[in-house]
Amino acid sequence: MTEWRALSGPEVGDLAVRLRSLDWSWLLADVPALAANFGWTVETTYRYSVSLGAELGPDSGSVSGRSETADKIDVRVTDYADDDSDGRAHVRDAFVDMASAITSVLGPPALRCPGEFAEIRWSGAETTVRLRQFTSSVSLYLCTNTSLALEDQVTAMDEQGLL
């Protein structure tokens, strides 16, 4: 296995607190200032998203939305793991450690979704911090509650076979 990196629990906890306390315009045009504030670099700007060099280097973060407005900040907090039992164990262990660290700084989560693609949410008045486990990585998000509600509606409709 190649060297696999993950932010430590305290690093992810600190990032979650910074994201939770973020006060910005949510305009895609203001992403360069957001990136500078976090020490990230703007990699590529697209029509509805901006790719960022974040904690784990080039293309490890992004800001996306619709029209001129952002609705999600995504920061990958682990490298991509190998697709084998050791890699999946690294991802699972990192997710558990990170969830514990975030809970210690943000309090109990509002929602836990166990399973192959586990997710934990810490809801705020306008935004939600989200930790998601994928097959080969873990990502931390800050989403507007409006966009998250829409995503949840689409997921529910898909699960009901309505899409």
N, CA, C and O of each residue as an XYZ file, in Angstrom:
652
protein
N       0.842     -1.190      0.000
C       0.000      0.000      0.000
C       0.879      1.243      0.000
O       1.888      1.303      0.703
N       0.492      2.222     -0.785
C       1.185      3.500     -0.761
C       0.907      4.187      0.572
O      -0.039      3.834      1.276
N       1.728      5.160      0.908
C       1.509      5.854      2.173
C       0.142      6.521      2.160
O      -0.202      7.254      1.233
N      -0.623      6.255      3.197
C      -1.986      6.774      3.303
C      -2.014      7.838      4.374
O      -1.517      7.629      5.480
N      -2.591      8.972      4.053
C      -2.634     10.074      5.008
C      -4.073     10.401      5.367
O      -4.992     10.283      4.557
N      -4.225     10.813      6.608
C      -5.518     11.289      7.093
C      -5.240     12.383      8.105
O      -4.255     12.329      8.841
N      -6.117     13.377      8.135
C      -5.989     14.380      9.183
C      -6.237     13.696     10.520
O      -7.006     12.737     10.599
N      -5.601     14.178     11.547
C      -5.829     13.629     12.884
C      -7.210     14.064     13.374
O      -7.808     14.997     12.838
N      -7.699     13.380     14.391
C      -8.976     13.764     14.985
C      -8.996     15.230     15.394
O      -9.928     15.950     15.035
N      -7.977     15.696     16.147
C      -7.968     17.113     16.528
C      -7.941     18.071     15.331
O      -8.571     19.128     15.375
N      -7.220     17.714     14.270
C      -7.192     18.571     13.078
C      -8.571     18.657     12.435
O      -8.993     19.734     12.013
N      -9.271     17.535     12.359
C     -10.615     17.532     11.787
C     -11.575     18.285     12.702
O     -12.447     19.011     12.223
N     -11.423     18.120     14.003
C     -12.251     18.871     14.947
C     -12.064     20.366     14.786
O     -13.038     21.119     14.770
N     -10.817     20.801     14.666
C     -10.536     22.226     14.454
C     -11.147     22.723     13.141
O     -11.726     23.808     13.093
N     -11.016     21.926     12.080
C     -11.592     22.304     10.789
C     -13.113     22.388     10.886
O     -13.716     23.305     10.327
N     -13.732     21.455     11.580
C     -15.195     21.485     11.746
C     -15.633     22.743     12.481
O     -16.640     23.351     12.120
N     -14.890     23.139     13.507
C     -15.224     24.360     14.245
C     -15.071     25.578     13.344
O     -15.918     26.472     13.364
N     -14.006     25.625     12.557
C     -13.810     26.759     11.641
C     -14.927     26.827     10.607
O     -15.437     27.905     10.305
N     -15.302     25.675     10.067
C     -16.391     25.659      9.094
C     -17.703     26.073      9.751
O     -18.444     26.886      9.197
N     -17.994     25.524     10.922
C     -19.246     25.845     11.619
C     -19.355     27.345     11.898
O     -20.446     27.909     11.809
N     -18.250     27.991     12.230
C     -18.283     29.418     12.581
C     -18.084     30.332     11.375
O     -18.004     31.552     11.522
N     -18.004     29.745     10.189
C     -17.761     30.520      8.977
C     -18.895     31.506      8.706
O     -20.072     31.148      8.722
N     -18.512     32.736      8.460
C     -19.473     33.787      8.100
C     -18.981     34.404      6.801
O     -18.049     35.209      6.803
N     -19.604     34.029      5.699
C     -19.187     34.584      4.407
C     -20.395     34.710      3.498
O     -21.497     34.297      3.857
N     -20.189     35.275      2.337
C     -21.282     35.637      1.434
C     -21.962     34.448      0.755
O     -23.106     34.578      0.319
N     -21.304     33.304      0.653
C     -21.774     32.149     -0.100
C     -21.885     32.453     -1.598
O     -22.655     31.810     -2.312
N     -21.122     33.425     -2.062
C     -21.041     33.710     -3.491
C     -19.814     33.015     -4.069
O     -18.727     33.097     -3.497
N     -19.983     32.333     -5.199
C     -18.856     31.654     -5.825
C     -17.725     32.631     -6.151
O     -16.554     32.253     -6.130
N     -18.067     33.871     -6.449
C     -17.046     34.877     -6.748
C     -16.147     35.160     -5.540
O     -15.032     35.657     -5.697
N     -16.632     34.846     -4.340
C     -15.860     35.112     -3.122
C     -15.061     33.900     -2.639
O     -14.482     33.941     -1.553
N     -15.021     32.827     -3.424
C     -14.268     31.641     -3.012
C     -12.769     31.935     -2.857
O     -12.163     31.401     -1.928
N     -12.136     32.754     -3.712
C     -10.706     33.025     -3.481
C     -10.421     33.607     -2.090
O      -9.420     33.247     -1.471
N     -11.278     34.495     -1.593
C     -11.088     35.048     -0.248
C     -11.312     33.959      0.812
O     -10.573     33.897      1.795
N     -12.320     33.106      0.619
C     -12.558     31.987      1.517
C     -11.332     31.081      1.559
O     -10.864     30.705      2.634
N     -10.815     30.734      0.381
C      -9.645     29.861      0.300
C      -8.453     30.478      1.028
O      -7.758     29.788      1.774
N      -8.216     31.751      0.821
C      -7.100     32.418      1.493
C      -7.270     32.380      3.010
O      -6.301     32.177      3.741
N      -8.497     32.575      3.480
C      -8.789     32.541      4.911
C      -8.446     31.191      5.535
O      -8.014     31.135      6.686
N      -8.634     30.103      4.787
C      -8.355     28.767      5.286
C      -6.942     28.285      4.938
O      -6.538     27.201      5.360
N      -6.196     29.073      4.179
C      -4.862     28.648      3.763
C      -4.893     27.672      2.599
O      -3.936     26.928      2.383
N      -5.983     27.673      1.851
C      -6.144     26.796      0.699
C      -5.771     27.553     -0.567
O      -5.623     28.775     -0.541
N      -5.618     26.840     -1.667
C      -5.339     27.464     -2.955
C      -6.473     27.158     -3.925
O      -7.076     26.085     -3.875
N      -6.753     28.104     -4.801
C      -7.738     27.882     -5.859
C      -7.026     27.147     -6.983
O      -6.037     27.639     -7.527
N      -7.528     25.976     -7.327
C      -6.918     25.157     -8.380
C      -7.543     25.459     -9.742
O      -6.853     25.868    -10.676
N      -8.853     25.253     -9.843
C      -9.569     25.450    -11.101
C     -10.943     26.017    -10.798
O     -11.617     25.585     -9.863
N     -11.348     26.986    -11.597
C     -12.673     27.573    -11.440
C     -13.541     27.147    -12.623
O     -13.180     27.334    -13.785
N     -14.676     26.578    -12.296
C     -15.652     26.160    -13.296
C     -16.875     27.068    -13.162
O     -16.890     27.977    -12.333
N     -17.876     26.823    -13.963
C     -19.067     27.670    -13.933
C     -19.779     27.615    -12.583
O     -20.171     28.652    -12.050
N     -19.948     26.410    -12.025
C     -20.706     26.252    -10.783
C     -19.891     25.638     -9.642
O     -20.462     25.195     -8.646
N     -18.581     25.609     -9.776
C     -17.758     25.059     -8.700
C     -16.327     25.568     -8.817
O     -15.898     26.067     -9.858
N     -15.609     25.424     -7.715
C     -14.210     25.797     -7.653
C     -13.464     24.652     -6.984
O     -13.821     24.234     -5.882
N     -12.433     24.146     -7.643
C     -11.593     23.095     -7.086
C     -10.494     23.748     -6.254
O      -9.896     24.745     -6.662
N     -10.237     23.167     -5.076
C      -9.288     23.764     -4.136
C      -8.170     22.802     -3.759
O      -8.363     21.587     -3.713
N      -7.029     23.356     -3.499
C      -5.967     22.636     -2.820
C      -6.179     22.906     -1.341
O      -5.936     24.017     -0.871
N      -6.628     21.902     -0.607
C      -6.957     22.080      0.812
C      -5.941     21.317      1.666
O      -4.780     21.190      1.277
N      -6.363     20.817      2.809
C      -5.467     20.190      3.772
C      -4.602     19.073      3.188
O      -3.441     18.937      3.575
N      -5.130     18.284      2.282
C      -4.373     17.160      1.731
C      -3.798     17.438      0.347
O      -3.452     16.504     -0.377
N      -3.694     18.707     -0.027
C      -3.027     19.047     -1.276
C      -3.976     19.343     -2.417
O      -5.168     19.570     -2.208
N      -3.434     19.339     -3.632
C      -4.219     19.702     -4.811
C      -5.506     18.885     -4.942
O      -5.533     17.677     -4.705
N      -6.550     19.581     -5.320
C      -7.858     18.975     -5.595
C      -8.415     18.157     -4.424
O      -9.111     17.164     -4.639
N      -8.116     18.567     -3.201
C      -8.676     17.856     -2.043
C      -9.852     18.610     -1.426
O     -10.352     18.237     -0.365
N     -10.285     19.667     -2.099
C     -11.438     20.411     -1.632
C     -12.178     21.026     -2.796
O     -11.664     21.095     -3.913
N     -13.388     21.473     -2.526
C     -14.155     22.168     -3.556
C     -15.273     22.970     -2.910
O     -15.686     22.717     -1.778
N     -15.740     23.940     -3.667
C     -16.931     24.696     -3.310
C     -17.837     24.606     -4.520
O     -17.400     24.844     -5.646
N     -19.100     24.262     -4.296
C     -20.009     24.128     -5.434
C     -21.356     24.741     -5.110
O     -21.693     24.980     -3.950
N     -22.123     24.991     -6.172
C     -23.432     25.586     -5.997
C     -24.180     25.669     -7.301
O     -23.958     24.880     -8.219
N     -25.063     26.631     -7.368
C     -25.874     26.874     -8.559
C     -25.830     28.359     -8.855
O     -25.776     29.190     -7.948
N     -25.852     28.677    -10.127
C     -25.807     30.063    -10.554
C     -24.587     30.723     -9.929
O     -23.474     30.225    -10.101
N     -24.755     31.813     -9.219
C     -23.615     32.510     -8.620
C     -23.445     32.183     -7.148
O     -22.539     32.707     -6.501
N     -24.307     31.322     -6.605
C     -24.347     31.066     -5.172
C     -23.804     29.682     -4.830
O     -24.202     28.687     -5.436
N     -22.911     29.623     -3.875
C     -22.384     28.348     -3.373
C     -23.367     27.751     -2.378
O     -24.107     28.471     -1.709
N     -23.366     26.421     -2.289
C     -24.200     25.779     -1.271
C     -23.485     24.651     -0.543
O     -24.052     24.028      0.355
N     -22.216     24.382     -0.938
C     -21.506     23.285     -0.286
C     -20.000     23.509     -0.364
O     -19.459     23.866     -1.411
N     -19.340     23.291      0.766
C     -17.884     23.246      0.838
C     -17.528     21.810      1.173
O     -18.060     21.251      2.132
N     -16.642     21.207      0.404
C     -16.259     19.803      0.560
C     -14.753     19.734      0.752
O     -13.997     20.234     -0.080
N     -14.312     19.119      1.844
C     -12.884     18.947      2.101
C     -12.627     17.470      2.369
O     -13.133     16.902      3.337
N     -11.831     16.856      1.492
C     -11.450     15.461      1.726
C     -10.440     15.455      2.862
O      -9.434     16.162      2.807
N     -10.708     14.649      3.901
C      -9.866     14.653      5.099
C      -9.027     13.386      5.225
O      -8.318     13.199      6.214
N      -9.112     12.516      4.219
C      -8.204     11.375      4.101
C      -7.748     11.295      2.651
O      -8.408     11.805      1.746
N      -6.604     10.643      2.449
C      -6.226     10.264      1.095
C      -7.178      9.177      0.624
O      -8.001      8.681      1.392
N      -7.058      8.815     -0.643
C      -7.808      7.678     -1.142
C      -7.084      6.407     -0.717
O      -5.883      6.269     -0.946
N      -7.803      5.489     -0.104
C      -7.219      4.230      0.362
C      -7.289      3.186     -0.749
O      -8.100      3.282     -1.671
N      -6.428      2.202     -0.635
C      -6.477      1.076     -1.565
C      -7.805      0.352     -1.409
O      -8.391      0.337     -0.326
N      -8.275     -0.246     -2.493
C      -9.545     -0.970     -2.475
C      -9.309     -2.414     -2.039
O      -9.429     -3.353     -2.826
N      -8.968     -2.557     -0.757
C      -8.778     -3.880     -0.171
C      -9.171     -3.795      1.300
O      -9.550     -2.725      1.776
N      -9.086     -4.900      2.016
C      -9.546     -4.911      3.406
C      -8.741     -3.951      4.281
O      -9.312     -3.311      5.164
N      -7.435     -3.836      4.060
C      -6.635     -2.888      4.845
C      -7.050     -1.450      4.562
O      -7.172     -0.644      5.484
N      -7.264     -1.131      3.303
C      -7.677      0.220      2.930
C      -9.027      0.575      3.524
O      -9.206      1.670      4.057
N      -9.981     -0.347      3.436
C     -11.307     -0.095      4.002
C     -11.232      0.063      5.521
O     -11.973      0.859      6.099
N     -10.336     -0.695      6.173
C     -10.162     -0.567      7.626
C      -9.586      0.805      7.980
O      -9.993      1.410      8.972
N      -8.642      1.297      7.177
C      -8.090      2.640      7.413
C      -9.189      3.694      7.342
O      -9.269      4.579      8.194
N     -10.034      3.592      6.321
C     -11.121      4.559      6.132
C     -12.103      4.484      7.293
O     -12.480      5.513      7.855
N     -12.514      3.288      7.651
C     -13.476      3.101      8.750
C     -12.914      3.640     10.067
O     -13.616      4.337     10.801
N     -11.658      3.323     10.368
C     -11.047      3.792     11.613
C     -10.921      5.309     11.635
O     -11.155      5.939     12.667
N     -10.552      5.896     10.501
C     -10.431      7.354     10.426
C     -11.795      8.006     10.645
O     -11.902      8.998     11.365
N     -12.833      7.452     10.027
C     -14.183      7.994     10.186
C     -14.604      7.988     11.653
O     -15.122      8.987     12.152
N     -14.389      6.886     12.335
C     -14.774      6.763     13.747
C     -14.005      7.772     14.592
O     -14.592      8.448     15.436
N     -12.692      7.877     14.372
C     -11.861      8.817     15.126
C     -12.300     10.258     14.874
O     -12.396     11.058     15.806
N     -12.563     10.581     13.617
C     -12.970     11.936     13.262
C     -14.347     12.269     13.821
O     -14.568     13.380     14.302
N     -15.262     11.329     13.764
C     -16.604     11.558     14.313
C     -16.530     11.861     15.807
O     -17.222     12.751     16.299
N     -15.699     11.128     16.516
C     -15.524     11.353     17.944
C     -14.933     12.729     18.211
O     -15.372     13.437     19.118
N     -13.937     13.103     17.421
C     -13.294     14.409     17.604
C     -14.266     15.553     17.328
O     -14.290     16.535     18.070
N     -15.061     15.437     16.278
C     -16.026     16.494     15.952
C     -17.104     16.576     17.031
O     -17.502     17.670     17.433
N     -17.571     15.431     17.495
C     -18.576     15.423     18.560
C     -18.046     16.102     19.814
O     -18.799     16.772     20.521
N     -16.764     15.937     20.096
C     -16.196     16.552     21.302
C     -16.157     18.077     21.211
O     -16.136     18.755     22.238
N     -16.147     18.623     19.988
C     -16.099     20.092     19.858
C     -17.428     20.708     19.439
O     -17.694     21.865     19.764
N     -18.270     19.960     18.724
C     -19.559     20.508     18.265
C     -20.749     19.976     19.062
O     -21.859     20.496     18.942
N     -20.527     18.958     19.861
C     -21.617     18.365     20.623
C     -22.225     17.190     19.878
O     -21.750     16.813     18.807
N     -23.269     16.618     20.440
C     -23.895     15.437     19.832
C     -24.433     15.751     18.435
O     -24.956     16.838     18.189
N     -24.297     14.790     17.530
C     -24.807     15.025     16.177
C     -26.331     15.041     16.136
O     -27.004     14.478     16.999
N     -26.849     15.700     15.110
C     -28.294     15.746     14.889
C     -28.783     14.491     14.180
O     -29.946     14.110     14.317
N     -27.896     13.846     13.420
C     -28.289     12.689     12.618
C     -27.100     11.771     12.430
O     -25.988     12.222     12.156
N     -27.342     10.478     12.580
C     -26.351      9.442     12.283
C     -26.972      8.495     11.272
O     -28.064      7.972     11.492
N     -26.284      8.277     10.174
C     -26.752      7.342      9.151
C     -25.684      6.254      9.000
O     -24.715      6.443      8.264
N     -25.847      5.115      9.688
C     -24.857      4.043      9.575
C     -24.965      3.360      8.223
O     -25.893      3.610      7.453
N     -24.015      2.505      7.954
C     -24.063      1.736      6.727
C     -22.760      1.820      5.971
O     -21.768      2.363      6.458
N     -22.781      1.273      4.772
C     -21.577      1.241      3.940
C     -21.044      2.646      3.679
O     -19.833      2.867      3.674
N     -21.945      3.583      3.463
C     -21.556      4.976      3.249
C     -22.102      5.801      4.411
O     -23.050      6.571      4.262
N     -21.479      5.616      5.563
C     -21.952      6.251      6.792
C     -21.839      7.769      6.701
O     -20.997      8.317      5.990
N     -22.720      8.420      7.449
C     -22.744      9.883      7.480
C     -23.197     10.334      8.860
O     -24.064      9.719      9.481
N     -22.595     11.417      9.324
C     -22.998     12.030     10.580
C     -23.144     13.520     10.328
O     -22.319     14.123      9.640
N     -24.209     14.125     10.893
C     -24.488     15.547     10.681
C     -24.593     16.287     12.010
O     -25.153     15.784     12.984
N     -24.037     17.498     12.018
C     -24.166     18.424     13.138
C     -24.847     19.667     12.583
O     -24.217     20.463     11.886
N     -26.121     19.835     12.886
C     -26.925     20.908     12.305
C     -26.773     22.212     13.068
O     -26.699     22.242     14.296
N     -26.728     23.290     12.294
C     -26.760     24.636     12.842
C     -27.967     25.369     12.300
O     -28.777     24.782     11.583
N     -28.100     26.639     12.630
C     -29.265     27.422     12.210
C     -29.358     27.561     10.691
O     -30.449     27.460     10.131
N     -28.242     27.789     10.027
C     -28.250     28.017      8.578
C     -27.478     26.959      7.793
O     -27.729     26.752      6.606
N     -26.531     26.286      8.470
C     -25.669     25.322      7.791
C     -25.532     24.047      8.628
O     -25.848     24.022      9.818
N     -25.054     23.002      7.973
C     -24.823     21.721      8.627
C     -23.422     21.225      8.290
O     -23.000     21.233      7.134
N     -22.718     20.797      9.326
C     -21.431     20.125      9.144
C     -21.730     18.648      8.961
O     -22.515     18.061      9.706
N     -21.098     18.062      7.969
C     -21.395     16.688      7.575
C     -20.093     15.909      7.421
O     -19.193     16.354      6.709
N     -19.980     14.778      8.060
C     -18.838     13.879      7.884
C     -19.355     12.652      7.154
O     -20.307     12.011      7.597
N     -18.716     12.324      6.018
C     -19.190     11.196      5.202
C     -18.070     10.219      4.938
O     -16.948     10.602      4.604
N     -18.394      8.951      5.095
C     -17.449      7.870      4.808
C     -17.815      7.261      3.468
O     -18.958      6.865      3.242
N     -16.840      7.192      2.591
C     -17.018      6.544      1.301
C     -16.187      5.260      1.286
O     -15.536      4.951      2.284
N     -16.191      4.524      0.214
C     -15.431      3.282      0.130
C     -13.946      3.515      0.365
O     -13.295      2.735      1.060
N     -13.412      4.583     -0.209
C     -11.965      4.765     -0.160
C     -11.510      6.079      0.475
O     -10.318      6.385      0.441
N     -12.419      6.861      1.052
C     -12.008      8.128      1.657
C     -13.087      8.642      2.611
O     -14.190      8.101      2.692
N     -12.724      9.709      3.330
C     -13.651     10.400      4.220
C     -13.615     11.877      3.850
O     -12.547     12.431      3.588
N     -14.793     12.518      3.829
C     -14.875     13.939      3.517
C     -15.684     14.669      4.583
O     -16.594     14.113      5.198
N     -15.319     15.933      4.777
C     -16.017     16.827      5.693
C     -16.658     17.917      4.849
O     -16.017     18.467      3.952
N     -17.906     18.231      5.127
C     -18.653     19.211      4.350
C     -19.232     20.283      5.250
O     -19.467     20.060      6.437
N     -19.455     21.435      4.672
C     -20.350     22.432      5.231
C     -21.370     22.709      4.148
O     -21.018     23.169      3.062
N     -22.638     22.431      4.437
C     -23.723     22.600      3.462
C     -24.732     23.585      4.001
O     -24.964     23.658      5.208
N     -25.333     24.346      3.098
C     -26.456     25.160      3.535
C     -27.613     24.207      3.840
O     -27.773     23.182      3.178
N     -28.407     24.551      4.836
C     -29.533     23.691      5.195
C     -30.541     23.578      4.056
O     -31.169     22.533      3.887
N     -30.700     24.636      3.280
C     -31.625     24.611      2.145
C     -31.183     23.579      1.117
O     -32.001     22.789      0.646
N     -29.895     23.573      0.761
C     -29.418     22.616     -0.243
C     -29.458     21.192      0.295
O     -29.735     20.253     -0.452
N     -29.186     21.025      1.576
C     -29.209     19.700      2.176
C     -30.634     19.145      2.217
O     -30.840     17.953      1.985
N     -31.605     19.991      2.506
C     -33.009     19.561      2.501
C     -33.421     19.110      1.101
O     -34.125     18.111      0.950
N     -32.989     19.838      0.090
C     -33.298     19.457     -1.292
C     -32.636     18.128     -1.639
O     -33.261     17.266     -2.257
N     -31.382     17.958     -1.247
C     -30.686     16.691     -1.492
C     -31.406     15.536     -0.803
O     -31.559     14.462     -1.385
N     -31.844     15.753      0.427
C     -32.571     14.713      1.155
C     -33.889     14.362      0.460
O     -34.275     13.193      0.421
N     -34.575     15.355     -0.082
C     -35.831     15.102     -0.807
C     -35.573     14.255     -2.047
O     -36.313     13.310     -2.319
N     -34.537     14.587     -2.792
C     -34.207     13.834     -4.004
C     -33.836     12.398     -3.639
O     -34.255     11.459     -4.315
N     -33.057     12.225     -2.580
C     -32.681     10.880     -2.133
C     -33.914     10.069     -1.744
O     -34.035      8.904     -2.120
N     -34.823     10.678     -0.996
C     -36.048      9.986     -0.584
C     -36.893      9.593     -1.798
O     -37.446      8.493     -1.836
N     -36.996     10.473     -2.780
C     -37.765     10.163     -3.978
C     -37.120      9.025     -4.755
O     -37.812      8.152     -5.279
N     -35.792      9.036     -4.828
C     -35.066      7.970     -5.512
C     -35.285      6.631     -4.811
O     -35.512      5.612     -5.461
N     -35.213      6.642     -3.481
C     -35.413      5.411     -2.709
C     -36.836      4.876     -2.875
O     -37.053      3.671     -2.754
N     -37.799      5.742     -3.150
C     -39.201      5.343     -3.358
C     -39.460      4.956     -4.819
O     -40.570      4.559     -5.173
N     -38.437      5.074     -5.656
C     -38.588      4.738     -7.065
C     -39.326      5.792     -7.859
O     -39.869      5.497     -8.924
N     -39.356      7.026     -7.356
C     -40.079      8.094     -8.041
C     -39.224      8.841     -9.047
O     -39.736      9.693     -9.774
N     -37.950      8.547     -9.107
C     -37.079      9.212    -10.079
C     -36.624      8.256    -11.142
O     -35.883      8.644    -12.045
